[in-house]
Amino acid sequence: MIGLTLGRVFGTEVRVHWTWVPIIAFIAVVFGIDLTDGSAAHWSTALAWGSSIATAALVFASVTAHELAHVKVARQNGQNVPVVVVQLLGGPYIMEVKPRTAGEELRIALAGSAFSLVMAVAFGVVAAALVLGPIDLNTAPDGIVAIGFVTTMVAAFNVLLCLINLVPGYPLDGARVLHAVVWRSTGQESVATAAAIRVGRLVGIFLVVA
């Protein structure tokens, strides 16, 4: 798979899929235009576009952290993960990691969404403190308001990242969670695989119809 190598984390080579180039550009441009033409039109151009670029960068960082959480837990469980490619949804680590037990698979599969939830709470706390705290955003400096905007958007994105990844369809983490749950309850991995495939097909049909 094509990707730009960023370095090594937890002993695993981290690559970024090329599709992140248009994704980051799209996020930055959409927010940049919205801020300069919308309710933040009074902001300076540098602040508006700086906020949009910061949001795009933190979105990418959030997805990278999500994938690295999987890698960290996989290595803690004795799995070898030589390479992880950061994509918007579904990291190839899923295909490389072969859990030996249902519990191990469940821990690895839930690690990403759990960490995304932690990040959502962390950014959400900052955003809530600015919105609900003693600062009046109507009279606060534009820089403070911009921080509130960025943290709110990143918190919302991490909630979305957590929830979407729990949808039970490959290559999302939810398929692995379902597989692990059925495997543990039946004691048969083949039954779990069949169940995950069957549910994944239903999810796919539902999404197409929707």
C-alpha positions as CSV (number, residue, x, y, z in Angstrom):
1,M,0.0,0.0,0.0
2,I,1.3,3.4,-0.9
3,G,2.1,5.6,2.0
4,L,4.6,8.1,3.3
5,T,6.7,6.9,6.2
6,L,6.5,9.2,9.3
7,G,8.8,7.2,11.6
8,R,8.6,4.4,14.2
9,V,6.3,4.3,17.2
10,F,6.2,1.4,19.7
11,G,8.6,-0.3,17.3
12,T,6.1,-0.1,14.5
13,E,6.7,1.7,11.2
14,V,4.0,4.4,10.8
15,R,2.9,5.2,7.3
16,V,0.3,7.7,6.0
17,H,-1.9,6.7,3.1
18,W,-1.7,9.2,0.2
19,T,-5.5,9.9,0.5
20,W,-4.8,12.1,3.6
21,V,-3.4,14.8,1.3
22,P,-6.8,15.7,-0.2
23,I,-8.6,14.9,3.0
24,I,-6.5,17.4,5.1
25,A,-6.7,20.0,2.3
26,F,-10.5,19.6,2.1
27,I,-11.0,20.0,5.8
28,A,-8.8,23.1,6.0
29,V,-10.4,24.7,3.0
30,V,-14.0,24.0,4.1
31,F,-13.4,25.4,7.6
32,G,-11.3,28.3,6.3
33,I,-14.0,29.4,3.9
34,D,-16.7,29.0,6.6
35,L,-14.8,31.0,9.2
36,T,-13.8,33.8,6.8
37,D,-17.4,34.2,5.4
38,G,-19.5,33.2,8.4
39,S,-19.9,34.2,12.0
40,A,-16.1,34.6,12.4
41,A,-15.8,37.0,9.5
42,H,-14.4,39.6,11.8
43,W,-11.4,37.4,12.6
44,S,-8.1,38.2,10.9
45,T,-7.4,36.1,7.8
46,A,-4.4,34.5,9.6
47,L,-6.4,33.5,12.6
48,A,-9.3,32.0,10.5
49,W,-7.1,30.0,8.3
50,G,-4.7,29.1,11.1
51,S,-7.7,27.7,13.0
52,S,-8.9,25.7,10.0
53,I,-5.4,24.2,9.4
54,A,-5.0,23.4,13.1
55,T,-8.4,21.6,13.0
56,A,-7.3,19.6,10.0
57,A,-4.0,18.7,11.6
58,L,-5.6,17.6,14.8
59,V,-8.1,15.5,12.9
60,F,-5.2,13.7,11.3
61,A,-3.4,13.4,14.6
62,S,-6.6,11.9,16.2
63,V,-6.8,9.2,13.5
64,T,-3.1,8.4,13.9
65,A,-3.5,8.2,17.7
66,H,-6.5,5.9,17.2
67,E,-4.4,3.5,15.1
68,L,-1.4,3.6,17.4
69,A,-3.7,2.7,20.4
70,H,-4.4,-0.6,18.5
71,V,-0.7,-1.1,17.9
72,K,0.2,-0.5,21.5
73,V,-2.4,-2.9,22.9
74,A,-1.5,-5.5,20.2
75,R,2.2,-5.4,21.2
76,Q,1.3,-5.6,24.9
77,N,-0.5,-8.9,24.0
78,G,2.6,-10.2,22.2
79,Q,1.5,-9.4,18.7
80,N,4.0,-8.3,16.0
81,V,2.9,-5.2,14.1
82,P,5.7,-4.3,11.7
83,V,3.8,-1.6,9.8
84,V,0.6,0.4,10.3
85,V,-0.8,2.6,7.6
86,V,-3.0,5.5,8.8
87,Q,-6.2,5.7,6.8
88,L,-9.4,7.7,7.6
89,L,-11.2,4.5,8.5
90,G,-9.9,1.0,9.1
91,G,-6.1,0.4,9.5
92,P,-4.4,-2.5,7.8
93,Y,-3.2,-3.7,11.2
94,I,-6.5,-5.6,11.2
95,M,-5.3,-7.9,8.5
96,E,-1.8,-8.3,10.0
97,V,-2.8,-9.0,13.7
98,K,-4.0,-12.6,14.3
99,P,-5.3,-12.7,17.9
100,R,-4.9,-16.0,19.7
101,T,-7.9,-15.7,22.0
102,A,-11.3,-13.8,21.9
103,G,-10.2,-11.7,24.8
104,E,-7.1,-10.6,23.1
105,E,-9.0,-9.7,19.9
106,L,-11.5,-7.7,21.9
107,R,-8.9,-5.7,23.8
108,I,-7.0,-4.8,20.6
109,A,-10.2,-4.0,18.7
110,L,-11.6,-1.7,21.4
111,A,-8.3,0.1,22.0
112,G,-8.7,2.6,19.2
113,S,-12.3,3.7,19.9
114,A,-11.5,3.8,23.7
115,F,-8.6,6.2,23.0
116,S,-10.7,8.3,20.6
117,L,-13.2,8.6,23.4
118,V,-10.5,9.7,25.8
119,M,-9.4,12.4,23.3
120,A,-13.0,13.5,22.8
121,V,-13.4,14.0,26.6
122,A,-10.0,15.9,26.8
123,F,-10.8,18.3,24.0
124,G,-14.4,18.5,25.1
125,V,-13.4,19.6,28.6
126,V,-11.4,22.4,27.2
127,A,-14.2,23.5,24.9
128,A,-16.8,23.3,27.7
129,A,-14.5,25.3,30.0
130,L,-14.4,28.1,27.5
131,V,-18.1,28.0,26.7
132,L,-19.5,27.4,30.2
133,G,-16.6,29.0,32.2
134,P,-16.2,32.6,33.5
135,I,-15.0,33.9,30.1
136,D,-17.6,35.7,28.0
137,L,-17.0,34.6,24.5
138,N,-18.9,37.6,23.2
139,T,-16.2,39.9,24.5
140,A,-13.3,37.5,24.7
141,P,-10.2,38.0,22.4
142,D,-10.6,36.2,19.0
143,G,-7.7,33.9,19.8
144,I,-9.7,32.4,22.8
145,V,-12.8,32.0,20.7
146,A,-10.6,30.3,18.0
147,I,-9.3,27.8,20.6
148,G,-12.9,27.1,21.6
149,F,-13.8,26.4,17.9
150,V,-10.9,24.1,17.3
151,T,-11.3,22.1,20.5
152,T,-15.1,21.7,19.9
153,M,-14.6,20.5,16.3
154,V,-11.8,18.0,17.3
155,A,-13.9,16.7,20.2
156,A,-16.9,16.2,17.9
157,F,-14.7,14.4,15.4
158,N,-13.3,12.0,18.0
159,V,-16.8,11.1,19.1
160,L,-17.7,10.4,15.5
161,L,-14.5,8.4,14.9
162,C,-15.3,6.3,18.0
163,L,-18.8,5.6,17.0
164,I,-18.2,4.9,13.3
165,N,-15.4,2.5,14.1
166,L,-17.7,0.5,16.3
167,V,-20.1,-0.2,13.3
168,P,-19.9,-4.1,12.8
169,G,-18.6,-4.2,9.3
170,Y,-15.0,-4.7,7.9
171,P,-12.6,-3.0,7.9
172,L,-14.0,-1.2,10.9
173,D,-13.2,-2.1,14.5
174,G,-16.8,-3.1,15.2
175,A,-16.4,-6.2,13.0
176,R,-13.6,-7.4,15.1
177,V,-15.5,-6.6,18.3
178,L,-18.5,-8.7,17.1
179,H,-16.1,-11.4,16.0
180,A,-14.5,-11.5,19.5
181,V,-17.9,-11.5,21.3
182,V,-19.3,-14.4,19.3
183,W,-16.0,-16.3,19.5
184,R,-16.0,-15.9,23.3
185,S,-19.7,-16.9,23.6
186,T,-19.6,-19.9,21.3
187,G,-15.9,-21.0,21.7
188,Q,-15.7,-21.4,17.9
189,E,-13.8,-19.0,15.8
190,S,-15.3,-20.3,12.6
191,V,-18.8,-19.5,13.9
192,A,-17.6,-16.0,14.9
193,T,-16.2,-15.4,11.4
194,A,-19.4,-16.5,9.7
195,A,-21.4,-14.2,12.0
196,A,-19.1,-11.2,11.4
197,I,-19.4,-11.7,7.6
198,R,-23.1,-12.0,7.7
199,V,-23.7,-8.9,9.8
200,G,-21.1,-7.0,7.8
201,R,-23.1,-7.8,4.6
202,L,-26.3,-6.5,6.3
203,V,-24.6,-3.3,7.4
204,G,-23.3,-2.8,3.9
205,I,-26.8,-3.2,2.4
206,F,-28.2,-0.9,5.0
207,L,-25.6,1.8,4.2
208,V,-26.2,1.5,0.4
209,V,-30.0,1.8,0.9
210,A,-29.5,4.7,3.3
